[in-house]
Amino acid sequence: MIGILSLLAIPALYAAMLVYLARKRDARGIGISILFFALTFATGFWSITQSRSSTAGIGFIFLPLMATVGGFFGLAFGRWRTSHEPARKALGWLTLGAAVFVLFLNVREGFATRVRNQGRDDNYAAHGAAIARNQKSISASLEQNRGREGAFLDSSIRANRNDRTFLIAALPNDSISPALLDTLANHPDRGIASISVGNPGTRAGTLSRIYRQGNFPDYFYQILAAHRNSPPEVLRGIHRNPGVMSNLDIWLAGNPSTPRDVLDLIAKKTTDRSVVARMLENPALDCGLLSELGTALLRRIKSGGGDPSVARMTALLPELCPAKKPA
């Protein structure tokens, strides 16, 4: 807070100085100063907004200070450019050069950012196009290798193990051998590793090992929470300690391999309509869980929130909780 106030103190001093000069009817340089303040602010604002970085907004904190520097340079030039003192006159023209240089830096950085953005866009488009080509090629090859899809994919992946676009296109296929998926789950490229871990053919032992290693990015928790082959102890551990990931209950609620005790805990505490909707589609849903979800829906409705899952629950009720016939 003190730092932000310090950044605003100099702009406030600049504004006070302009007001003071205006009241003294000493307007020399005020117009040029305001012009350079506005130009510096505008070019700085434009330069910052060219960035797509999540931290680019920090630049706005320093923008008033930067514009004030331009304003001071403009004020010095406006007041000293016609001075009879050679040193002061020279300094005035130097401040003009400094003000223009600040504008130049802002504009140059803005255009450089646009060039970087375009380069990233081109690379992303080329990367996506290569993946699409590989997907098409793999699909055609699988058609030609009916009955030996697994052997074809395993050999192709090993032959192209250094081609990232090929691996991204190939790894979602469910015919890859668990042994190869186990190897690729430790791939140094986390993107490749995550696709390997998320493959439906990845075995429980691999998922358990990845979880125990604990050296993976936090988004792996979501993959493990949703995977049907994740062992019960892994799913319980993720429910107890989800790391920095939020709302993993959505993935656990829809996973038929999630232990019943975890599903019970989720059903009892949730008020999230997405969690309720996912659990209603879980094949492991039974009458007990349905009753807990009904209670959750009542809590939500009482708090003023409607829920589209009511109709789905009503449809499931006679199937999962059939009325007992009187003896």
C-alpha positions in Angstrom: 0.0 0.0 0.0 2.8 2.4 0.9 4.6 1.5 -2.4 1.5 2.4 -4.4 1.1 5.7 -2.5 4.7 6.5 -3.3 4.1 5.9 -7.0 1.2 8.3 -6.8 3.0 11.0 -4.8 5.2 12.1 -7.8 2.2 12.5 -10.2 0.4 14.4 -7.4 3.4 16.7 -7.0 3.4 17.2 -10.8 -0.3 18.2 -10.8 0.2 20.5 -7.9 3.1 22.2 -9.7 1.0 22.8 -12.8 -1.8 24.3 -10.7 0.7 26.5 -8.9 2.1 27.8 -12.1 -1.3 28.4 -13.6 -2.4 30.4 -10.5 0.7 32.5 -10.8 -0.2 33.2 -14.4 3.1 31.7 -15.4 1.8 29.4 -18.1 5.1 28.8 -20.0 5.5 25.2 -20.8 2.2 24.0 -19.3 0.6 23.2 -22.6 3.7 21.3 -23.9 3.9 19.5 -20.5 0.3 18.3 -20.6 0.8 17.3 -24.3 3.8 15.1 -23.4 2.0 13.7 -20.3 -0.9 12.7 -22.5 1.3 11.2 -25.2 3.4 9.3 -22.8 0.3 8.0 -21.0 -1.4 7.0 -24.3 1.6 5.3 -25.8 2.3 3.5 -22.5 -1.3 2.4 -22.2 -1.3 1.1 -25.8 2.0 -0.7 -25.3 0.7 -2.5 -22.1 -2.5 -3.5 -23.8 -0.6 -5.3 -26.6 0.6 -7.9 -24.1 -1.4 -11.1 -23.4 0.6 -11.8 -20.3 -1.4 -12.4 -17.1 0.9 -10.0 -15.3 0.7 -7.2 -17.9 -1.7 -5.3 -15.8 1.1 -4.6 -13.3 2.3 -2.0 -15.9 -0.8 0.1 -15.3 0.5 0.7 -11.7 3.6 2.5 -13.0 1.8 4.2 -15.9 1.0 7.5 -14.1 4.6 7.8 -12.9 5.9 7.2 -16.4 3.5 9.8 -17.8 4.6 12.2 -15.1 8.2 11.8 -16.2 7.1 12.7 -19.7 5.2 15.7 -18.4 8.2 17.0 -16.4 10.4 16.7 -19.5 7.8 18.6 -21.5 7.6 21.3 -18.8 11.3 21.7 -18.7 11.5 22.0 -22.5 8.6 24.5 -22.6 10.1 26.8 -20.0 13.8 26.6 -20.9 13.9 26.3 -24.7 13.9 30.1 -25.1 16.1 30.8 -22.2 18.9 33.3 -22.7 21.2 31.1 -20.6 23.0 28.7 -23.0 23.2 25.9 -20.4 19.5 26.0 -19.5 18.5 26.3 -23.1 20.6 23.2 -24.0 19.1 21.4 -21.1 15.7 22.2 -22.3 16.4 20.7 -25.7 17.9 17.6 -24.0 14.7 17.2 -22.0 12.7 17.3 -25.3 15.0 14.5 -26.6 14.4 12.5 -23.4 10.6 13.0 -23.7 10.6 11.8 -27.3 12.8 8.9 -26.4 10.3 7.7 -23.8 7.6 7.9 -26.4 9.8 5.9 -28.8 10.5 3.2 -26.2 6.7 2.8 -25.6 5.9 2.6 -29.3 8.8 0.2 -30.0 7.9 -2.1 -27.1 4.2 -2.1 -28.2 5.2 -3.1 -31.8 7.7 -5.7 -30.5 5.0 -7.2 -28.4 2.7 -7.5 -31.4 5.5 -9.2 -33.4 6.0 -11.7 -30.5 2.3 -12.3 -30.3 2.1 -12.9 -34.1 5.0 -15.3 -33.9 3.4 -17.2 -31.1 0.1 -17.3 -33.0 1.9 -18.6 -36.1 3.7 -21.3 -34.1 0.5 -22.3 -32.4 -1.3 -22.6 -35.7 1.5 -24.6 -37.2 1.6 -26.8 -34.2 -2.2 -27.4 -34.3 -2.0 -28.1 -38.1 0.8 -30.7 -37.6 -1.3 -32.4 -34.9 -4.3 -32.5 -37.2 -2.3 -33.9 -40.0 -0.9 -36.6 -37.7 -4.4 -37.4 -36.4 -5.6 -37.9 -39.9 -2.6 -40.0 -40.8 -2.9 -42.2 -37.7 -6.7 -42.7 -38.3 -6.0 -43.9 -41.8 -3.2 -46.2 -40.7 -5.4 -47.7 -38.0 -8.0 -48.5 -40.6 -5.3 -50.3 -42.6 -4.2 -52.2 -39.5 -7.4 -53.5 -38.1 -6.8 -56.2 -35.5 -3.3 -55.1 -34.7 -4.0 -51.5 -33.7 -2.0 -51.8 -30.5 1.1 -53.1 -32.1 0.9 -50.4 -34.8 0.5 -47.6 -32.3 3.3 -48.9 -30.0 5.8 -49.1 -32.9 4.7 -45.8 -34.3 5.0 -44.0 -31.0 8.5 -45.5 -30.4 9.6 -44.5 -33.9 8.3 -40.9 -33.4 9.2 -40.5 -29.7 10.9 -37.1 -30.4 8.0 -35.7 -32.5 5.7 -33.9 -30.0 2.9 -33.3 -32.5 2.8 -37.0 -33.4 2.7 -38.0 -29.7 -0.1 -35.6 -28.9 -2.1 -37.0 -31.8 -1.4 -40.7 -31.0 -1.6 -40.9 -27.2 -5.3 -40.5 -26.7 -5.9 -43.8 -28.5 -7.1 -46.6 -26.2 -5.1 -49.3 -28.0 -1.7 -48.3 -26.7 -0.1 -50.9 -24.5 -0.1 -50.2 -20.7 3.6 -50.8 -20.6 4.3 -48.0 -23.1 1.9 -45.7 -21.3 3.7 -46.5 -18.1 7.0 -45.3 -19.7 5.5 -42.2 -21.2 3.9 -41.2 -18.0 7.4 -40.1 -16.8 8.1 -38.2 -20.0 10.0 -34.9 -19.3 7.4 -33.0 -21.4 4.6 -32.6 -18.9 2.1 -32.2 -21.7 3.0 -35.6 -23.1 3.1 -37.1 -19.6 -0.4 -35.8 -18.8 -1.9 -37.3 -22.0 -0.3 -40.6 -21.2 -1.6 -40.6 -17.6 -5.1 -39.6 -18.8 -5.2 -42.4 -21.4 -8.1 -44.9 -20.5 -5.6 -47.8 -20.8 -3.2 -46.5 -18.2 -3.1 -49.1 -15.4 -3.7 -48.6 -11.8 -0.1 -49.2 -10.8 1.1 -46.4 -13.1 -1.5 -44.0 -11.7 -0.5 -44.9 -8.1 3.2 -44.5 -8.8 2.6 -41.0 -10.4 0.6 -40.0 -7.4 3.2 -41.2 -4.9 6.0 -39.5 -6.7 4.4 -36.1 -6.0 6.6 -34.3 -8.5 3.9 -33.5 -11.1 2.1 -30.2 -11.7 -1.1 -29.7 -9.7 -3.3 -30.2 -12.7 -2.4 -33.9 -12.7 -4.7 -34.2 -9.6 -7.7 -33.5 -11.9 -6.5 -36.3 -14.4 -6.1 -38.8 -11.5 -9.4 -37.8 -9.9 -11.3 -38.4 -13.2 -9.5 -41.6 -14.2 -11.5 -44.8 -13.8 -8.3 -46.9 -13.1 -7.2 -44.7 -10.2 -6.9 -46.9 -7.1 -9.2 -46.1 -4.1 -6.3 -45.0 -1.9 -5.3 -42.5 -4.6 -8.8 -41.1 -4.9 -9.1 -40.8 -1.1 -5.8 -39.0 -0.9 -6.8 -36.5 -3.6 -10.1 -35.9 -1.8 -8.3 -35.3 1.5 -5.6 -33.1 0.0 -6.3 -31.7 -3.5 -3.3 -29.4 -3.5 -4.0 -26.0 -5.0 -6.6 -27.4 -7.3 -10.2 -26.3 -6.5 -13.4 -28.2 -7.0 -12.0 -31.6 -7.7 -15.2 -33.0 -6.3 -16.7 -32.5 -9.8 -14.3 -35.2 -11.2 -14.5 -37.5 -8.1 -18.3 -37.3 -8.2 -18.5 -38.6 -11.8 -15.9 -41.3 -11.4 -17.4 -44.8 -10.9 -14.2 -45.9 -9.2 -14.4 -43.3 -6.4 -14.8 -45.1 -3.1 -18.3 -45.1 -1.6 -17.1 -43.3 1.5 -15.7 -40.4 -0.6 -18.9 -40.2 -2.6 -20.9 -40.1 0.7 -18.8 -37.2 2.0 -19.2 -35.3 -1.3 -22.9 -35.9 -1.4 -23.4 -34.7 2.2 -21.5 -31.4 1.9 -21.9 -30.3 -1.7 -24.1 -27.3 -2.8 -22.5 -27.2 -6.3 -25.0 -28.0 -9.0 -22.1 -29.2 -11.3 -21.1 -31.8 -8.6 -24.7 -32.9 -8.2 -25.1 -33.3 -12.0 -22.0 -35.3 -12.3 -22.9 -37.7 -9.5 -26.3 -38.2 -10.9 -24.7 -39.7 -14.0 -22.2 -41.9 -12.0 -23.0 -45.6 -12.5 -22.2 -46.1 -8.9 -25.2 -44.0 -7.8 -27.6 -45.8 -5.5 -30.6 -44.9 -3.4 -28.5 -43.8 -0.4 -26.4 -41.4 -2.5 -29.6 -40.1 -4.3 -31.1 -39.3 -0.9 -28.0 -37.3 0.1 -28.1 -35.4 -3.1 -31.8 -34.7 -2.6 -30.9 -33.1 0.7 -28.2 -31.1 -1.0 -30.7 -29.9 -3.6 -33.1 -28.8 -0.8 -30.3 -26.8 0.8 -29.6 -25.1 -2.6 -33.3 -24.4 -3.3 -33.8 -22.9 0.3 -30.9 -20.6 -0.3 -32.6 -19.2 -3.4 -30.9 -21.2 -6.1 -32.8 -23.4 -8.5 -31.3 -26.5 -9.9 -31.9 -28.3 -13.2 -30.9 -31.6 -11.6 -34.3 -31.8 -9.9 -35.9 -33.3 -13.0 -33.1 -35.8 -13.4 -33.3 -36.8 -9.8 -37.1 -37.2 -10.1 -36.6 -39.6 -13.0 -34.0 -41.7 -11.2 -36.0 -42.0 -7.9 -38.3 -44.8 -8.9 -35.4 -46.7 -10.5 -33.0 -46.5 -7.6 -35.4 -46.2 -4.7 -38.4 -48.4 -5.6 -41.2 -48.3 -3.2 -41.5 -51.5 -1.1 -44.7 -53.5 -1.7 -46.8 -54.0 1.5 -46.6 -57.6 2.9 
